[in-house]
């Protein structure tokens, strides 16, 4: 029996039969479920394999490359829509984002598609994502861990890495993630990074893209639950919702210095405690 809920996604190109043969796991069984399909459209900006609309710095024409043709991506998207199964798509470069957005244009769907990483997504693309209903899940840790490499590879474009504030302004549902094992999971560190937007060398990547602690917590809680179709069962404190709690040693909303957030510790985890819920509401 798992201690936490685990949601997995199946490679739609190579492993589609896993869902076809295990439809019962589209709902939780012993805290495990299949959330839907996974699709990869490009690589990474730090490795210069993310598919960009303009060349990398100090490269004459090279701008990364796509994994699939447009027609193939449209086929994968149509499959997910037809089966009414969520699809989450790896897009780091803005050309990869264009490809995904184009595949969903003019199609009605309620599968809550997710653009995973969305690192170099442009403001005009965020407007289109809002119209379509594509969720942006930002790999915000890149700002700190790889931000200095992005400055070298992308130049001024690096200041728009993970444009979470722009997503908010364009009414795009947003979340944050770590993409482990690329970096170790630590959601409080990720929240700190979204607030500070500082690289290892101390460069601020996009002052205008900084968000508030409330907005960052929303990315890690209610928005995350929404991205898994679980906003009615989890995260917010309400009668009939799952009463699972994590007790922290500091209130992230009341720290005097945002640097304190990354050092907040978990004191205790409490599962399904109805008494805690009643105490909070009384």
TINUDREN-31005 format. One record per residue (C-alpha): residue in one letter; x, y, z. Coordinates in nm, 3 decimals, always signed. Example, Ala and Ser with C-alpha at 12.3 -4.5 7.8 and 13.67 -1.06 7.14 Angstrom:
<pts>
residu / x / y / z
A / +1.230 / -0.450 / +0.780
S / +1.367 / -0.106 / +0.714
</pts>
This chain:
<pts>
residu / x / y / z
X / +0.000 / +0.000 / +0.000
X / +0.141 / +0.339 / -0.098
X / +0.171 / +0.614 / +0.163
X / +0.086 / +0.887 / -0.086
X / -0.128 / +0.915 / -0.397
X / +0.074 / +0.843 / -0.711
X / -0.041 / +0.947 / -1.057
X / +0.146 / +0.816 / -1.362
X / +0.131 / +0.904 / -1.731
X / +0.180 / +0.666 / -2.021
X / +0.394 / +0.746 / -2.327
X / +0.128 / +0.779 / -2.597
X / +0.371 / +0.687 / -2.878
X / +0.538 / +0.380 / -2.729
X / +0.314 / +0.248 / -2.451
X / -0.047 / +0.338 / -2.536
X / -0.155 / -0.022 / -2.478
X / -0.097 / +0.018 / -2.103
X / -0.407 / +0.235 / -2.082
X / -0.598 / +0.028 / -2.335
X / -0.543 / -0.282 / -2.119
X / -0.583 / -0.119 / -1.775
X / -0.875 / +0.124 / -1.800
X / -0.973 / +0.046 / -1.440
X / -0.658 / +0.228 / -1.325
X / -0.788 / +0.558 / -1.460
X / -0.931 / +0.576 / -1.107
X / -0.735 / +0.522 / -0.785
X / -0.657 / +0.168 / -0.673
X / -0.460 / +0.153 / -0.347
X / -0.356 / +0.518 / -0.397
X / -0.227 / +0.465 / -0.754
X / -0.389 / +0.572 / -1.078
X / -0.301 / +0.643 / -1.441
X / -0.363 / +1.010 / -1.508
X / -0.344 / +0.991 / -1.886
X / -0.094 / +1.017 / -2.170
X / +0.252 / +1.176 / -2.186
X / +0.397 / +1.329 / -2.501
X / +0.748 / +1.471 / -2.562
X / +0.793 / +1.742 / -2.826
X / +1.153 / +1.859 / -2.772
X / +1.455 / +1.857 / -2.540
X / +1.605 / +2.107 / -2.292
X / +1.729 / +2.468 / -2.323
X / +2.041 / +2.399 / -2.115
X / +2.134 / +2.120 / -2.358
X / +2.036 / +2.330 / -2.660
X / +1.787 / +2.065 / -2.770
X / +1.473 / +2.264 / -2.684
X / +1.301 / +2.364 / -3.010
X / +1.319 / +2.744 / -3.030
X / +1.167 / +2.986 / -3.282
X / +1.496 / +3.179 / -3.300
X / +1.856 / +3.046 / -3.298
X / +2.051 / +2.994 / -2.978
X / +2.309 / +3.259 / -2.888
X / +2.630 / +3.233 / -3.090
X / +2.462 / +2.990 / -3.329
X / +2.401 / +3.101 / -3.687
X / +2.085 / +2.902 / -3.754
X / +2.063 / +2.620 / -3.501
X / +1.753 / +2.646 / -3.283
X / +1.702 / +2.294 / -3.156
X / +1.465 / +2.048 / -3.319
X / +1.123 / +1.884 / -3.294
X / +1.063 / +1.519 / -3.213
X / +0.745 / +1.480 / -3.421
X / +0.589 / +1.626 / -3.732
X / +0.286 / +1.854 / -3.687
X / +0.056 / +1.587 / -3.829
X / +0.181 / +1.332 / -3.573
X / +0.124 / +1.568 / -3.282
X / -0.225 / +1.645 / -3.406
X / -0.296 / +1.270 / -3.424
X / -0.183 / +1.221 / -3.062
X / -0.395 / +1.514 / -2.944
X / -0.700 / +1.392 / -3.140
X / -0.657 / +1.047 / -2.984
X / -0.659 / +1.191 / -2.630
X / -0.961 / +1.411 / -2.704
X / -1.154 / +1.123 / -2.865
X / -1.085 / +0.895 / -2.567
X / -1.151 / +1.179 / -2.319
X / -0.816 / +1.111 / -2.150
X / -0.581 / +1.383 / -2.027
X / -0.253 / +1.442 / -2.210
X / +0.049 / +1.621 / -2.063
X / +0.310 / +1.740 / -2.309
X / +0.678 / +1.821 / -2.260
X / +0.747 / +2.159 / -2.425
X / +1.059 / +2.357 / -2.338
X / +1.107 / +2.565 / -2.653
X / +0.856 / +2.816 / -2.782
X / +0.836 / +2.637 / -3.118
X / +0.736 / +2.318 / -2.935
X / +0.474 / +2.524 / -2.753
X / +0.348 / +2.654 / -3.087
X / +0.317 / +2.298 / -3.214
X / +0.108 / +2.189 / -2.916
X / -0.115 / +2.498 / -2.923
X / -0.178 / +2.452 / -3.296
X / -0.279 / +2.089 / -3.241
X / -0.548 / +2.197 / -2.993
X / -0.678 / +2.502 / -3.179
X / -1.048 / +2.503 / -3.270
X / -1.110 / +2.178 / -3.082
X / -1.352 / +2.153 / -2.793
X / -1.223 / +1.949 / -2.502
X / -1.250 / +1.916 / -2.125
X / -0.941 / +1.697 / -2.074
X / -0.737 / +1.977 / -1.913
X / -0.422 / +1.937 / -2.125
X / -0.097 / +2.037 / -1.954
X / +0.212 / +2.194 / -2.106
X / +0.495 / +2.054 / -1.896
X / +0.792 / +2.290 / -1.834
X / +0.667 / +2.577 / -2.058
X / +1.005 / +2.738 / -2.002
X / +1.022 / +2.976 / -2.294
X / +0.652 / +3.016 / -2.366
X / +0.575 / +3.362 / -2.503
X / +0.306 / +3.604 / -2.389
X / +0.113 / +3.568 / -2.715
X / +0.116 / +3.191 / -2.661
X / -0.018 / +3.230 / -2.305
X / -0.318 / +3.415 / -2.448
X / -0.390 / +3.121 / -2.679
X / -0.337 / +2.870 / -2.398
X / -0.596 / +3.055 / -2.188
X / -0.852 / +3.035 / -2.471
X / -0.791 / +2.663 / -2.521
X / -0.764 / +2.573 / -2.152
X / -0.406 / +2.444 / -2.158
X / -0.254 / +2.437 / -1.808
X / +0.107 / +2.559 / -1.774
X / +0.320 / +2.353 / -1.536
X / +0.644 / +2.547 / -1.491
X / +0.981 / +2.390 / -1.408
X / +1.063 / +2.700 / -1.202
X / +1.373 / +2.545 / -1.040
X / +1.551 / +2.607 / -1.371
X / +1.576 / +2.975 / -1.277
X / +1.816 / +2.893 / -0.994
X / +1.985 / +2.572 / -1.107
X / +2.026 / +2.644 / -1.481
X / +1.954 / +3.016 / -1.510
X / +2.317 / +3.113 / -1.573
X / +2.338 / +2.856 / -1.853
X / +2.017 / +2.994 / -2.000
X / +2.169 / +3.341 / -2.007
X / +2.457 / +3.199 / -2.209
X / +2.235 / +2.996 / -2.442
X / +1.936 / +3.229 / -2.479
X / +2.063 / +3.579 / -2.404
X / +1.782 / +3.824 / -2.320
X / +1.522 / +3.551 / -2.366
X / +1.644 / +3.396 / -2.040
X / +1.479 / +3.679 / -1.845
X / +1.141 / +3.538 / -1.954
X / +1.211 / +3.180 / -1.838
X / +0.906 / +3.037 / -1.657
X / +0.686 / +3.348 / -1.699
X / +0.445 / +3.266 / -1.417
X / +0.324 / +3.623 / -1.355
X / +0.242 / +3.659 / -1.724
X / +0.046 / +3.332 / -1.705
X / -0.154 / +3.471 / -1.415
X / -0.223 / +3.796 / -1.601
X / -0.348 / +3.592 / -1.898
X / -0.575 / +3.373 / -1.683
X / -0.376 / +3.055 / -1.747
X / -0.403 / +2.789 / -1.476
X / -0.046 / +2.735 / -1.354
X / +0.147 / +2.490 / -1.137
X / +0.515 / +2.429 / -1.051
X / +0.714 / +2.107 / -1.039
X / +1.070 / +1.971 / -0.995
X / +1.101 / +1.705 / -1.268
X / +1.290 / +1.470 / -1.037
X / +1.555 / +1.325 / -1.080
X / +1.673 / +1.643 / -1.260
X / +1.655 / +1.812 / -0.918
X / +1.546 / +1.666 / -0.585
X / +1.181 / +1.720 / -0.490
X / +1.136 / +2.015 / -0.254
X / +0.825 / +2.220 / -0.317
X / +0.914 / +2.486 / -0.060
X / +1.245 / +2.545 / -0.237
X / +1.055 / +2.574 / -0.566
X / +0.823 / +2.831 / -0.409
X / +1.127 / +3.027 / -0.286
X / +1.273 / +3.023 / -0.638
X / +0.952 / +3.158 / -0.793
X / +0.953 / +3.445 / -0.543
X / +1.318 / +3.538 / -0.581
X / +1.391 / +3.442 / -0.944
X / +1.765 / +3.450 / -0.879
X / +2.032 / +3.235 / -1.047
X / +2.321 / +3.070 / -0.864
X / +2.537 / +3.365 / -0.970
X / +2.290 / +3.616 / -0.829
X / +2.126 / +3.739 / -1.150
X / +1.754 / +3.822 / -1.125
X / +1.578 / +3.664 / -1.423
X / +1.276 / +3.882 / -1.485
X / +1.180 / +4.109 / -1.196
X / +0.837 / +4.154 / -1.355
X / +0.774 / +3.777 / -1.346
X / +0.807 / +3.750 / -0.967
X / +0.490 / +3.633 / -0.793
X / +0.349 / +3.663 / -0.442
X / +0.372 / +3.390 / -0.179
X / -0.006 / +3.344 / -0.207
X / +0.023 / +3.291 / -0.583
X / +0.311 / +3.048 / -0.534
X / +0.123 / +2.845 / -0.273
X / -0.174 / +2.831 / -0.508
X / +0.050 / +2.680 / -0.776
X / +0.151 / +2.401 / -0.537
X / -0.191 / +2.334 / -0.387
X / -0.533 / +2.405 / -0.536
X / -0.404 / +2.453 / -0.891
X / -0.208 / +2.129 / -0.868
X / -0.521 / +1.948 / -0.752
X / -0.714 / +2.100 / -1.044
X / -0.454 / +1.969 / -1.288
X / -0.530 / +1.615 / -1.165
X / -0.912 / +1.669 / -1.164
X / -0.900 / +1.649 / -0.784
X / -0.988 / +2.003 / -0.674
X / -1.315 / +1.878 / -0.521
X / -1.143 / +1.618 / -0.303
X / -0.812 / +1.772 / -0.198
X / -0.605 / +2.069 / -0.081
X / -0.853 / +2.332 / +0.039
X / -1.013 / +2.296 / +0.382
X / -1.377 / +2.214 / +0.332
X / -1.623 / +1.961 / +0.468
X / -1.623 / +1.626 / +0.285
X / -1.273 / +1.682 / +0.140
X / -0.978 / +1.457 / +0.229
X / -0.845 / +1.568 / +0.568
X / -0.471 / +1.518 / +0.508
X / -0.242 / +1.781 / +0.660
X / +0.128 / +1.872 / +0.664
X / +0.237 / +2.064 / +0.972
X / +0.521 / +2.313 / +0.907
X / +0.750 / +2.474 / +1.164
X / +0.690 / +2.820 / +1.015
X / +0.403 / +2.993 / +0.841
X / +0.527 / +3.076 / +0.487
X / +0.279 / +3.365 / +0.475
X / +0.442 / +3.534 / +0.774
X / +0.818 / +3.500 / +0.718
X / +1.010 / +3.827 / +0.742
X / +1.256 / +3.729 / +0.469
X / +1.166 / +3.512 / +0.170
X / +1.496 / +3.325 / +0.208
X / +1.345 / +3.162 / +0.518
X / +1.093 / +2.974 / +0.303
X / +1.344 / +2.727 / +0.160
X / +1.444 / +2.630 / +0.516
X / +1.094 / +2.560 / +0.647
X / +1.070 / +2.205 / +0.780
X / +0.785 / +1.956 / +0.791
X / +0.713 / +1.867 / +1.154
X / +0.442 / +1.612 / +1.096
X / +0.211 / +1.464 / +0.836
X / -0.143 / +1.376 / +0.944
X / -0.363 / +1.155 / +0.728
X / -0.740 / +1.172 / +0.721
X / -0.773 / +1.355 / +1.051
X / -1.133 / +1.467 / +1.086
X / -1.055 / +1.600 / +1.436
X / -0.795 / +1.839 / +1.295
X / -1.046 / +1.961 / +1.039
X / -1.309 / +2.025 / +1.307
X / -1.057 / +2.205 / +1.527
X / -0.956 / +2.438 / +1.242
X / -1.317 / +2.519 / +1.164
X / -1.411 / +2.577 / +1.526
</pts>
